[in-house]
């Protein structure tokens, strides 16, 4: 991938990088408050994947600015991780429905925002 399509990917990855970075403490804070072991495991997986996404998106946004192209391998990895994040967010939202204040919790850990940005990145990686 090269040319003008890199600008969109670079910006989206920059946004995703910042979102994952800022969201980490929110997720870790809420893990300790949950009773459901499945929800705890899903949020733990979310924290781990957020770290991966943060650094992957940082790398991709830097490539977009400095190299002006992305290899098919990087695009594939980005698409794969975005799909994994989208699927994980859906599972988290389903699992958290059983927790008290689930709507506020889902909003607090920014499930919808992360799903939205990962969906946009995923759709651009074709």
N, CA, C and O of each residue as an XYZ file, in Angstrom:
504
protein
N       0.856     -1.164      0.000
C       0.000      0.000      0.000
C       0.905      1.230      0.000
O       1.880      1.308      0.747
N       0.559      2.172     -0.845
C       1.339      3.402     -0.904
C       0.473      4.540     -1.424
O      -0.675      4.339     -1.820
N       1.037      5.719     -1.414
C       0.323      6.882     -1.929
C      -0.625      7.494     -0.912
O      -0.397      7.433      0.297
N      -1.691      8.083     -1.429
C      -2.628      8.827     -0.580
C      -3.376      7.945      0.416
O      -3.815      8.428      1.459
N      -3.525      6.675      0.110
C      -4.220      5.779      1.041
C      -3.472      5.651      2.373
O      -4.063      5.301      3.395
N      -2.178      5.935      2.347
C      -1.392      5.879      3.578
C      -1.794      6.961      4.566
O      -1.698      6.755      5.776
N      -2.246      8.116      4.073
C      -2.616      9.207      4.974
C      -3.756      8.792      5.893
O      -3.729      9.063      7.094
N      -4.764      8.127      5.315
C      -5.903      7.682      6.125
C      -5.478      6.631      7.145
O      -5.840      6.712      8.318
N      -4.711      5.650      6.694
C      -4.245      4.592      7.604
C      -3.359      5.187      8.692
O      -3.491      4.839      9.865
N      -2.466      6.074      8.307
C      -1.565      6.703      9.275
C      -2.321      7.464     10.346
O      -2.003      7.358     11.530
N      -3.320      8.230      9.938
C      -4.113      8.995     10.908
C      -4.918      8.072     11.806
O      -4.936      8.248     13.024
N      -5.584      7.090     11.212
C      -6.371      6.148     12.009
C      -5.494      5.382     12.997
O      -5.879      5.176     14.148
N      -4.316      4.964     12.542
C      -3.412      4.234     13.436
C      -2.892      5.140     14.552
O      -2.723      4.692     15.686
N      -2.640      6.395     14.239
C      -2.238      7.351     15.278
C      -3.334      7.504     16.325
O      -3.060      7.529     17.525
N      -4.576      7.607     15.861
C      -5.710      7.713     16.784
C      -5.867      6.447     17.616
O      -6.117      6.518     18.819
N      -5.723      5.308     16.989
C      -5.841      4.030     17.685
C      -4.721      3.880     18.723
O      -4.960      3.410     19.835
N      -3.525      4.275     18.361
C      -2.390      4.231     19.272
C      -2.682      5.038     20.537
O      -2.485      4.543     21.647
N      -3.146      6.262     20.376
C      -3.441      7.123     21.523
C      -4.595      6.568     22.360
O      -4.550      6.605     23.589
N      -5.613      6.059     21.695
C      -6.772      5.515     22.396
C      -6.377      4.293     23.233
O      -6.763      4.189     24.397
N      -5.626      3.391     22.657
C      -5.197      2.194     23.394
C      -4.299      2.572     24.568
O      -4.411      1.999     25.652
N      -3.419      3.527     24.351
C      -2.509      3.961     25.403
C      -3.272      4.590     26.572
O      -3.032      4.247     27.729
N      -4.173      5.492     26.271
C      -4.928      6.193     27.312
C      -5.938      5.284     28.009
O      -6.312      5.541     29.154
N      -6.371      4.254     27.349
C      -7.415      3.385     27.861
C      -6.896      2.297     28.801
O      -7.672      1.708     29.553
N      -5.615      2.034     28.764
C      -5.047      0.915     29.518
C      -5.370      0.985     31.013
O      -5.824     -0.004     31.588
N      -5.147      2.121     31.639
C      -5.408      2.225     33.076
C      -6.879      2.054     33.407
O      -7.220      1.520     34.463
N      -7.753      2.500     32.516
C      -9.188      2.328     32.725
C      -9.546      0.844     32.769
O     -10.310      0.408     33.630
N      -8.996      0.082     31.849
C      -9.294     -1.354     31.781
C      -8.748     -2.063     33.020
O      -9.447     -2.864     33.639
N      -7.516     -1.769     33.373
C      -6.908     -2.423     34.537
C      -7.643     -2.070     35.825
O      -7.789     -2.908     36.715
N      -8.097     -0.848     35.919
C      -8.859     -0.416     37.092
C     -10.146     -1.227     37.248
O     -10.501     -1.615     38.361
N     -10.835     -1.481     36.158
C     -12.129     -2.167     36.208
C     -12.001     -3.669     36.382
O     -12.933     -4.310     36.868
N     -10.869     -4.245     35.997
C     -10.681     -5.691     36.172
C     -10.865     -6.087     37.632
O     -11.507     -7.094     37.931
N     -10.306     -5.301     38.530
C     -10.363     -5.651     39.952
C     -11.759     -5.529     40.553
O     -12.009     -6.040     41.645
N     -12.661     -4.863     39.857
C     -14.001     -4.645     40.388
C     -15.025     -5.674     39.908
O     -16.163     -5.686     40.378
N     -14.627     -6.525     38.983
C     -15.576     -7.472     38.392
C     -15.639     -8.771     39.181
O     -14.648     -9.224     39.754
N     -16.830     -9.356     39.193
C     -17.037    -10.634     39.880
C     -16.977    -11.814     38.917
O     -16.502    -12.891     39.278
N     -17.451    -11.614     37.712
C     -17.536    -12.671     36.709
C     -16.137    -12.993     36.165
O     -15.472    -12.127     35.597
N     -15.701    -14.237     36.344
C     -14.356    -14.629     35.913
C     -14.179    -14.515     34.401
O     -13.094    -14.190     33.919
N     -15.249    -14.783     33.658
C     -15.171    -14.659     32.203
C     -14.921    -13.206     31.812
O     -14.113    -12.932     30.924
N     -15.607    -12.276     32.469
C     -15.411    -10.849     32.188
C     -13.997    -10.412     32.560
O     -13.371     -9.628     31.847
N     -13.508    -10.922     33.673
C     -12.134    -10.598     34.092
C     -11.140    -11.083     33.042
O     -10.217    -10.353     32.681
N     -11.316    -12.292     32.555
C     -10.419    -12.846     31.541
C     -10.501    -12.039     30.242
O      -9.479    -11.765     29.612
N     -11.711    -11.664     29.848
C     -11.870    -10.882     28.620
C     -11.210     -9.507     28.739
O     -10.577     -9.036     27.794
N     -11.358     -8.866     29.897
C     -10.707     -7.563     30.079
C      -9.186     -7.706     30.154
O      -8.448     -6.822     29.719
N      -8.735     -8.814     30.703
C      -7.298     -9.085     30.711
C      -6.779     -9.262     29.282
O      -5.720     -8.741     28.932
N      -7.518     -9.989     28.472
C      -7.162    -10.156     27.057
C      -7.199     -8.814     26.335
O      -6.362     -8.541     25.474
N      -8.167     -7.984     26.686
C      -8.291     -6.650     26.106
C      -7.063     -5.805     26.445
O      -6.533     -5.103     25.584
N      -6.615     -5.873     27.692
C      -5.425     -5.113     28.100
C      -4.198     -5.559     27.299
O      -3.420     -4.731     26.824
N      -4.039     -6.863     27.158
C      -2.899     -7.396     26.401
C      -2.963     -6.994     24.933
O      -1.960     -6.572     24.356
N      -4.137     -7.123     24.333
C      -4.284     -6.762     22.924
C      -4.139     -5.252     22.723
O      -3.667     -4.807     21.677
N      -4.540     -4.474     23.712
C      -4.375     -3.019     23.629
C      -2.903     -2.628     23.554
O      -2.527     -1.703     22.835
N      -2.082     -3.347     24.306
C      -0.633     -3.073     24.261
C      -0.090     -3.388     22.870
O       0.671     -2.607     22.298
N      -0.488     -4.533     22.337
C      -0.046     -4.915     20.990
C      -0.505     -3.883     19.965
O       0.275     -3.445     19.119
N      -1.778     -3.498     20.049
C      -2.327     -2.525     19.101
C      -1.645     -1.166     19.231
O      -1.378     -0.502     18.230
N      -1.369     -0.761     20.453
C      -0.698      0.523     20.673
C       0.628      0.572     19.920
O       0.905      1.535     19.204
N       1.435     -0.451     20.080
C       2.755     -0.449     19.454
C       2.692     -0.739     17.957
O       3.452     -0.159     17.181
N       1.806     -1.619     17.554
C       1.642     -1.895     16.126
C       1.188     -0.629     15.403
O       1.713     -0.294     14.341
N       0.225      0.063     15.973
C      -0.280      1.286     15.331
C       0.764      2.391     15.338
O       0.831      3.181     14.396
N       1.569      2.460     16.374
C       2.663      3.433     16.396
C       3.643      3.146     15.256
O       4.074      4.054     14.546
N       3.980      1.882     15.099
C       4.886      1.458     14.028
C       4.311      1.781     12.652
O       5.003      2.321     11.789
N       3.038      1.443     12.460
C       2.399      1.675     11.162
C       2.304      3.165     10.859
O       2.583      3.582      9.735
N       1.916      3.970     11.835
C       1.802      5.404     11.568
C       3.169      6.013     11.269
O       3.270      6.934     10.458
N       4.210      5.513     11.909
C       5.564      5.981     11.586
C       5.982      5.557     10.187
O       6.605      6.333      9.463
N       5.645      4.334      9.803
C       5.942      3.886      8.444
C       5.230      4.747      7.411
O       5.807      5.096      6.382
N       3.989      5.084      7.685
C       3.215      5.900      6.742
C       3.871      7.258      6.522
O       3.833      7.798      5.416
N       4.465      7.800      7.559
C       5.114      9.117      7.449
C       6.524      9.035      6.876
O       6.926      9.887      6.083
N       7.264      8.026      7.272
C       8.690      7.992      6.953
C       9.068      7.096      5.785
O      10.037      7.382      5.083
N       8.336      6.034      5.566
C       8.668      5.100      4.494
C       7.795      5.280      3.265
O       8.197      4.958      2.147
N       6.602      5.794      3.485
C       5.644      6.045      2.416
C       5.169      4.786      1.698
O       4.740      4.842      0.546
N       5.250      3.655      2.386
C       4.623      2.433      1.892
C       4.465      1.445      3.046
O       5.166      1.524      4.055
N       3.536      0.522      2.873
C       3.321     -0.542      3.846
C       3.375     -1.868      3.116
O       2.767     -2.027      2.057
N       4.099     -2.819      3.676
C       4.187     -4.133      3.052
C       2.886     -4.897      3.250
O       2.088     -4.572      4.129
N       2.688     -5.896      2.439
C       1.490     -6.717      2.566
C       1.466     -7.450      3.903
O       0.397     -7.790      4.409
N       2.638     -7.694      4.472
C       2.720     -8.394      5.748
C       2.251     -7.498      6.898
O       1.546     -7.954      7.798
N       2.639     -6.246      6.864
C       2.198     -5.293      7.887
C       0.698     -5.060      7.769
O      -0.005     -5.018      8.778
N       0.210     -4.908      6.553
C      -1.221     -4.705      6.334
C      -2.003     -5.910      6.846
O      -3.038     -5.756      7.493
N      -1.504     -7.108      6.552
C      -2.164     -8.328      7.009
C      -2.196     -8.400      8.535
O      -3.221     -8.750      9.120
N      -1.092     -8.075      9.169
C      -1.023     -8.103     10.634
C      -1.961     -7.072     11.249
O      -2.651     -7.362     12.226
N      -1.989     -5.890     10.690
C      -2.872     -4.838     11.180
C      -4.337     -5.252     11.033
O      -5.137     -5.084     11.953
N      -4.666     -5.784      9.887
C      -6.043     -6.235      9.637
C      -6.422     -7.349     10.608
O      -7.528     -7.353     11.149
N      -5.516     -8.287     10.830
C      -5.750     -9.405     11.738
C      -5.980     -8.915     13.166
O      -6.923     -9.352     13.827
N      -5.133     -8.019     13.642
C      -5.263     -7.516     15.017
C      -6.521     -6.676     15.186
O      -7.156     -6.719     16.239
N      -6.886     -5.918     14.168
C      -8.121     -5.134     14.242
C      -9.333     -6.050     14.320
O     -10.253     -5.802     15.100
N      -9.339     -7.095     13.524
C     -10.432     -8.065     13.549
C     -10.517     -8.731     14.924
O     -11.604     -8.918     15.471
N      -9.372     -9.079     15.462
C      -9.319     -9.694     16.785
C      -9.865     -8.738     17.850
O     -10.590     -9.161     18.751
N      -9.521     -7.459     17.747
C     -10.002     -6.457     18.704
C     -11.515     -6.266     18.578
O     -12.209     -6.159     19.589
N     -12.024     -6.223     17.364
C     -13.466     -6.074     17.144
C     -14.212     -7.250     17.758
O     -15.199     -7.060     18.469
N     -13.747     -8.457     17.488
C     -14.377     -9.661     18.031
C     -14.322     -9.668     19.566
O     -15.292    -10.040     20.228
N     -13.191     -9.259     20.114
C     -13.032     -9.218     21.567
C     -13.974     -8.194     22.188
O     -14.555     -8.446     23.243
N     -14.127     -7.051     21.545
C     -15.042     -6.028     22.076
C     -16.482     -6.533     22.093
O     -17.229     -6.256     23.031
N     -16.866     -7.263     21.071
C     -18.217     -7.834     21.039
C     -18.415     -8.814     22.201
O     -19.461     -8.811     22.850
N     -17.416     -9.641     22.456
C     -17.501    -10.592     23.568
C     -17.562     -9.868     24.910
O     -18.306    -10.262     25.809
N     -16.772     -8.810     25.032
C     -16.757     -8.039     26.279
C     -18.123     -7.403     26.529
O     -18.646     -7.452     27.642
N     -18.685     -6.817     25.497
C     -19.993     -6.175     25.653
C     -21.060     -7.198     26.058
O     -21.923     -6.902     26.885
N     -21.002     -8.373     25.486
C     -21.957     -9.428     25.842
C     -21.744     -9.887     27.280
O     -22.702    -10.044     28.036
N     -20.508    -10.097     27.646
C     -20.184    -10.585     28.978
C     -20.510     -9.556     30.065
O     -20.978     -9.916     31.145
N     -20.265     -8.293     29.780
C     -20.473     -7.250     30.788
C     -21.944     -6.919     31.009
O     -22.281     -6.231     31.973
N     -22.814     -7.390     30.145
C     -24.247     -7.127     30.322
C     -24.756     -7.684     31.644
O     -25.763     -7.208     32.168
N     -24.075     -8.683     32.187
C     -24.479     -9.279     33.457
C     -23.948     -8.519     34.669
O     -24.358     -8.792     35.797
N     -23.052     -7.580     34.450
C     -22.478     -6.794     35.546
C     -23.375     -5.598     35.847
O     -24.084     -5.103     34.971
N     -23.334     -5.143     37.094
C     -24.106     -3.946     37.414
C     -23.426     -2.732     36.776
O     -22.205     -2.696     36.627
N     -24.217     -1.766     36.412
C     -23.733     -0.556     35.722
C     -22.991     -0.891     34.429
O     -22.000     -0.246     34.090
N     -23.473     -1.894     33.717
C     -22.767     -2.363     32.522
C     -22.653     -1.289     31.441
O     -21.624     -1.191     30.773
N     -23.691     -0.492     31.268
C     -23.655      0.539     30.229
C     -22.557      1.552     30.515
O     -21.816      1.939     29.612
N     -22.451      1.982     31.766
C     -21.401      2.933     32.142
C     -20.014      2.311     32.019
O     -19.059      2.967     31.604
N     -19.921      1.048     32.381
C     -18.641      0.347     32.297
C     -18.175      0.227     30.848
O     -17.012      0.483     30.539
N     -19.087     -0.163     29.969
C     -18.749     -0.289     28.546
C     -18.323      1.061     27.974
O     -17.385      1.145     27.181
N     -19.019      2.101     28.384
C     -18.656      3.446     27.925
C     -17.307      3.870     28.504
O     -16.483      4.458     27.803
N     -17.084      3.570     29.790
C     -15.855      3.971     30.474
C     -14.612      3.347     29.843
O     -13.576      3.999     29.711
N     -14.728      2.078     29.456
C     -13.552      1.430     28.841
C     -13.538      1.591     27.322
O     -12.724      0.976     26.634
N     -14.433      2.412     26.813
C     -14.452      2.854     25.417
C     -14.590      1.733     24.393
O     -13.945      1.762     23.345
N     -15.421      0.756     24.694
C     -15.624     -0.356     23.759
C     -16.069      0.122     22.384
O     -15.514     -0.296     21.368
N     -17.059      0.988     22.350
C     -17.599      1.429     21.063
C     -16.588      2.240     20.256
O     -16.503      2.097     19.037
N     -15.823      3.088     20.936
C     -14.810      3.884     20.235
C     -13.737      2.991     19.621
O     -13.318      3.200     18.483
N     -13.304      2.004     20.381
C     -12.258      1.107     19.885
C     -12.795      0.250     18.741
O     -12.096      0.024     17.753
N     -14.023     -0.222     18.871
C     -14.620     -1.001     17.775
C     -14.725     -0.153     16.510
O     -14.458     -0.632     15.407
N     -15.109      1.085     16.676
C     -15.276      1.981     15.531
C     -13.951      2.220     14.814
O     -13.872      2.097     13.592
N     -12.928      2.558     15.562
C     -11.646      2.870     14.916
C     -11.015      1.615     14.318
O     -10.406      1.682     13.251
N     -11.152      0.472     14.988
C     -10.606     -0.773     14.442
C     -11.372     -1.196     13.198
O     -10.788     -1.738     12.259
N     -12.668     -0.951     13.188
C     -13.476     -1.253     11.985
C     -13.026     -0.401     10.800
O     -12.930     -0.890      9.675
N     -12.756      0.861     11.060
C     -12.284      1.755      9.993
C     -10.930      1.313      9.450
O     -10.714      1.279      8.238
N     -10.028      0.976     10.360
C      -8.702      0.511      9.934
C      -8.847     -0.793      9.142
O      -8.239     -0.954      8.083
N      -9.649     -1.711      9.660
C      -9.855     -3.006      9.008
C     -10.381     -2.814      7.580
O      -9.928     -3.482      6.650
N     -11.333     -1.903      7.419
C     -11.924     -1.688      6.083
C     -10.929     -1.037      5.124
O     -11.035     -1.230      3.913
N      -9.968     -0.273      5.636
C      -8.974      0.375      4.771
C      -7.856     -0.590      4.342
O      -7.146     -0.340      3.368
N      -7.716     -1.685      5.079
C      -6.637     -2.653      4.814
C      -7.090     -3.713      3.824
O      -7.099     -4.900      4.150
N      -7.464     -3.304      2.633
C      -7.900     -4.278      1.640
C      -6.944     -4.342      0.470
O      -7.161     -5.115     -0.463
